[in-house]
Amino acid sequence: MLVEKKERVILGVDPGTAIMGYGVILEKGSKMELLSLGVIRLDHLDDHFLKLQRIFEKTIGLIENYKPDALAIEAPFYGKNVQVMLKLGRAQGVTMAAALSRNLSVTEYAPRKIKQSITGKGTASKEQVAAMLQRLLNFKETPEFLDATDGLAVAVCHSFQKISTSGKSKTYTGWEAFVSDNKKRVK
């Protein structure tokens, strides 16, 4: 007999090499509770590889602290600056590697999908997303950086999907699954 888990903890991450936002929620059936949200500041570091190391370590720390059942991450959006995209992709990859090293499932969502699931509008501003999350999760304090609510939005978006693997989001349960699905990206 398969017993479905009644609660799950979701860690949502908005990756970045200057500021990485995160949010942690506890899902109890159809209800959500805010456990934590915040940012990891990396803008004081000059060395890109040191930033990546810190992202990995801080992600592991969040995983050990909150014991999430899943990691949801914002997929990089396409910009004009190739160097920025490369750095952002590395930050996302390091975050995913940290989660996968702890056998967490990883699901990525496009920024538009996240905004759509929170506000009903894929073109919503960061401020609109933050305001909706404050109402949804009943918290008053406005974070210093909207990257924190962006990370939280990814976690809430994942909760709304109920692990739906249809569409553009992808879930991986370990390195083997990720590698077999991304042969062109792995050498």
Disulfide bonds with the S-S distance in Angstrom:
none
